[in-house]
Amino acid sequence: MDILTEALASMRTGSPASVRTDGHAPWGLRLPPVAGAGFHVVLHGRCWMIPLDDAETYPEPVLLETGDVIFLRDGRGHILADHPDTPATDEDAAPFCLGTPIGTVTLGGDGQRTSLLCGNYHLDQGRPHPLVGRLPAVIHLPTRDGRHPELSAAVRLLGAEVENPRPGSAGIVPSLIDSLLLYILRAWLEDRPAGDGAGWAAALGDPVVAPALSAIHEDPSAQWTVESLAGRSGLSRAAFARRFTTLVGEPPVAYLTRWRMTTAARLLRESDAPLTAVAARAGYGSEFAFAKAFKREFGQPPGGYRRAARAAA
């Protein structure tokens, strides 16, 4: 079971949107917050990403050069500019709010050109999977000098399609942007220090915790207990529970419940399965017990959640 793919799929609420941005110095663009996670890929030139107002969460201004990728976990507003001292406006920010597969923006003067692909992933930040919720606010991944070859290849492919659109580009670019998110998170996970023994980077490679996570994701309806999950690892119940909680950030039963409710919510959003089938998939033998548990987690009954999700789509 590919837990990273499953975790992201559980949060997706729509297709990615992107904007081809060409800035000619001097230029500065103030970008509004987005409902999800944001990203920028520098296709040509260099620029700065400047945080707006959250010094505790965001880093200092980040210099981005050709091939660099930056991922903004919570989609907060920020500034892109050719220099940190260049004034920024939001006059050219409208295409970033439209949600189109590929929009375009050209701004600035007549100086050096910087080309970027900017965009966002529509992710449910109200109930983020802990793998995503615990990411750094900003992930900066240079791809020069042979670093992250798969991510670098995706960036090159994106650049080629955006710089020179041809028949099929409208379908290829969104698919590449989808893949880019997985490459970004994979690169970040693989970049973690070898001695970092906590967190999801460690959990996904842990010989005890990873099989338990895979079992939960593969069959959330199974009647898992701490004992049965521990039995797959050969550890005692107490030792397994401590190790799982340390790496994942919550006890095994709490994570199991979270994933069951996440699975149910995704089925309600994306399928017409009857509530009895959704309840069974979430490990509940009774539709009434499922509805009660779902309302406790989401603040509304399953039918109301489905209607609201359909209306918002």
C-alpha positions in Angstrom: 0.0 0.0 0.0 1.4 3.4 -1.1 0.6 5.4 2.0 1.9 8.7 0.6 -0.4 8.5 -2.5 -3.3 7.4 -0.3 -2.8 10.3 2.1 -2.7 12.9 -0.6 -5.7 11.4 -2.5 -7.7 11.5 0.8 -7.2 15.3 0.9 -7.8 16.2 -2.8 -10.9 18.2 -3.4 -10.3 19.2 -7.1 -7.8 19.4 -9.9 -4.6 21.5 -9.7 -4.5 25.0 -11.1 -1.5 26.7 -12.5 -0.4 30.1 -14.0 2.6 30.7 -16.3 4.2 33.8 -14.9 6.7 35.9 -16.8 8.2 38.8 -14.8 10.6 41.3 -16.4 12.6 43.3 -13.8 11.6 45.3 -11.9 8.5 43.2 -10.9 6.8 42.3 -7.7 3.6 40.2 -7.3 1.6 39.9 -4.1 -0.3 36.6 -4.1 -3.4 35.9 -2.1 -3.9 32.8 0.1 -5.3 29.7 -1.6 -7.5 26.9 -0.3 -4.8 24.2 -0.4 -1.1 24.1 -0.9 0.8 26.3 -3.3 3.9 25.7 -5.4 6.3 27.6 -7.7 8.7 26.1 -10.3 11.4 28.4 -11.7 11.7 27.6 -15.4 14.1 30.4 -16.3 16.0 33.2 -14.4 15.8 33.8 -10.6 13.5 35.6 -8.1 12.6 35.8 -4.4 9.8 34.4 -2.4 9.0 36.7 0.4 6.8 35.9 3.4 4.1 38.4 4.3 3.5 38.4 8.0 4.2 35.0 9.7 7.8 35.1 10.8 7.4 32.3 13.2 6.2 29.9 10.5 7.7 31.2 7.3 11.5 31.5 6.8 13.3 34.6 5.7 13.0 35.6 2.0 14.1 32.6 -0.2 16.2 33.1 -3.4 14.9 30.8 -6.1 17.0 30.0 -9.2 16.4 28.1 -12.4 15.2 24.6 -11.6 14.2 25.3 -8.1 10.9 24.1 -6.7 9.2 25.7 -3.6 6.2 24.2 -1.9 3.9 26.2 0.4 2.1 23.7 2.7 -0.8 25.8 3.7 -1.1 28.2 0.7 -0.7 31.4 2.7 -0.2 34.6 0.9 3.3 35.7 -0.1 5.2 37.8 -2.6 7.3 36.9 -5.6 9.7 39.6 -6.9 12.9 40.1 -8.8 14.4 41.6 -5.6 13.2 41.8 -1.9 13.2 45.6 -2.2 11.0 45.8 -5.3 7.4 47.0 -4.4 4.8 44.4 -5.0 1.2 44.8 -6.1 -1.8 42.4 -6.5 -3.0 44.0 -9.8 -1.9 41.0 -11.8 -3.0 38.3 -9.3 -6.5 37.7 -10.7 -5.5 34.6 -12.8 -4.2 33.0 -9.6 -7.8 33.0 -8.2 -9.5 31.5 -11.2 -8.5 27.9 -10.8 -7.8 27.4 -14.5 -5.5 24.5 -15.6 -3.0 26.9 -17.2 -3.4 30.6 -16.9 -0.8 33.3 -17.9 0.5 36.5 -16.4 3.1 38.9 -17.8 4.3 41.8 -15.7 7.1 44.2 -14.9 9.4 46.4 -16.9 11.9 45.7 -19.6 14.7 44.1 -17.6 15.9 40.5 -17.0 13.2 37.9 -17.5 12.1 35.3 -15.0 9.7 32.5 -16.0 7.8 30.4 -13.4 5.0 27.9 -13.3 2.9 28.9 -10.2 -0.1 27.1 -8.9 -2.0 25.3 -6.2 -3.3 22.0 -5.2 -6.9 21.9 -3.9 -6.4 20.1 -0.6 -8.8 19.9 2.4 -6.8 21.8 5.0 -9.7 21.4 7.5 -8.7 17.9 8.3 -5.2 17.4 6.8 -3.6 14.0 6.9 -0.8 14.2 9.6 1.8 13.3 6.9 0.9 16.6 5.2 -0.1 18.6 8.3 3.4 18.1 9.8 5.4 19.2 6.8 7.4 22.4 7.1 5.5 25.5 6.1 7.9 26.0 3.2 9.9 23.3 1.4 12.6 24.6 -0.9 14.1 22.0 -3.3 16.9 23.0 -5.6 17.3 20.5 -8.5 20.6 21.7 -9.9 23.8 19.7 -9.8 22.0 16.4 -10.1 19.9 16.7 -6.9 16.6 14.9 -7.0 16.8 13.6 -10.5 13.2 12.5 -10.8 11.9 15.9 -9.6 14.4 17.6 -12.0 13.0 15.5 -14.9 9.5 16.5 -14.0 10.5 20.1 -13.9 12.2 19.9 -17.3 9.1 18.2 -18.8 6.8 20.9 -17.3 9.1 23.6 -18.7 9.1 22.1 -22.2 5.3 21.9 -22.3 4.7 25.4 -20.8 7.4 27.1 -22.9 6.3 25.4 -26.1 2.7 24.3 -26.0 1.7 21.7 -28.5 -1.3 19.4 -29.2 -1.9 17.5 -25.9 -0.3 20.0 -23.6 -3.6 20.9 -22.0 -3.9 17.3 -20.8 -0.2 16.7 -20.1 0.5 19.8 -17.9 -2.2 19.0 -15.2 -1.0 15.4 -15.0 2.6 16.6 -14.6 1.6 19.0 -11.9 -0.2 16.2 -10.1 3.0 14.1 -10.3 5.1 17.0 -9.2 3.4 17.0 -5.8 4.4 13.4 -5.2 8.0 14.1 -6.4 8.2 17.1 -4.0 7.1 15.1 -1.0 9.2 12.1 -1.9 12.3 14.3 -2.3 11.6 16.0 1.1 11.1 12.6 2.8 14.4 11.3 1.3 16.2 14.5 2.3 15.6 13.9 6.0 18.8 13.4 8.1 19.8 9.8 8.6 19.6 10.3 12.4 16.1 11.7 12.3 14.3 9.0 14.2 10.9 10.6 14.6 8.1 11.7 12.3 6.5 10.4 9.1 9.8 10.2 7.2 10.9 7.6 9.8 7.4 6.0 10.1 7.2 5.1 6.4 10.6 3.3 6.6 10.2 1.7 10.0 10.1 -2.1 9.9 7.6 -2.1 12.8 5.3 0.9 12.1 5.3 0.9 8.3 3.6 -2.6 8.0 1.0 -1.6 10.5 0.2 1.6 8.6 0.0 -0.4 5.3 -2.4 -2.8 6.9 -4.7 0.0 8.2 -4.7 1.7 4.8 -5.2 -1.5 2.8 -8.2 -2.7 4.8 -9.6 0.0 7.2 -12.7 -2.1 7.7 -10.8 -4.9 9.3 -11.4 -5.2 13.1 -7.9 -4.1 13.9 -6.7 -3.9 17.6 -3.5 -2.8 19.0 -2.8 -6.5 19.8 -3.4 -7.6 16.2 -1.3 -4.8 14.7 1.5 -5.4 17.2 1.4 -9.1 16.3 2.5 -8.3 12.8 5.7 -6.8 14.1 6.6 -9.3 16.8 6.6 -6.6 19.5 4.5 -6.5 22.7 1.4 -4.5 22.7 2.9 -1.8 24.9 6.2 -1.6 23.0 4.4 -1.4 19.6 2.0 1.3 20.8 4.9 3.5 22.2 6.8 3.2 18.9 3.8 3.9 16.7 2.8 6.9 18.8 6.3 8.3 18.8 6.7 8.1 15.0 3.1 8.8 13.8 2.2 11.3 16.5 -0.9 9.6 17.7 -1.8 6.2 19.1 -2.7 3.3 16.8 -6.5 3.3 17.5 -6.7 7.0 17.1 -5.0 6.8 13.7 -7.2 3.9 12.7 -10.3 5.9 13.5 -9.0 8.9 11.7 -8.3 6.9 8.6 -11.7 5.2 8.7 -13.4 8.5 8.8 -11.1 9.9 6.1 -12.0 6.9 3.9 -15.7 7.4 4.5 -15.5 11.1 3.7 -13.7 10.4 0.4 -16.3 7.8 -0.6 -19.1 10.2 0.2 -17.4 13.0 -1.9 -16.4 10.8 -4.9 -19.0 8.0 -5.2 -22.7 7.3 -5.1 -22.2 4.3 -2.8 -25.1 3.8 -0.4 -24.5 4.7 3.3 -24.6 1.1 4.3 -21.6 0.4 1.9 -19.7 3.4 3.1 -20.3 2.3 6.7 -19.0 -1.2 6.0 -15.9 0.2 4.3 -15.2 2.3 7.4 -15.5 -0.7 9.6 -19.0 -0.2 11.0 -21.6 -3.0 10.9 -24.4 -0.5 11.7 -25.3 2.5 9.6 -26.6 4.2 12.7 -23.3 3.7 14.6 -21.4 5.0 11.6 -23.6 8.1 11.2 -23.1 8.9 14.9 -19.3 8.5 14.7 -19.2 10.5 11.4 -21.2 13.4 12.8 -18.9 13.4 15.9 -15.9 13.8 13.6 -17.3 16.1 10.9 -20.0 18.0 12.7 -22.8 16.8 10.3 -24.3 13.5 9.2 -23.0 11.6 6.2 -25.9 12.6 3.9 -25.5 16.2 4.7 -21.7 16.0 4.2 -22.2 14.4 0.8 -24.7 17.1 -0.3 -22.5 19.9 0.8 -19.5 18.3 -1.0 -21.4 18.0 -4.2 -22.7 21.5 -4.0 -19.2 22.9 -3.5 -17.7 20.9 -6.4 
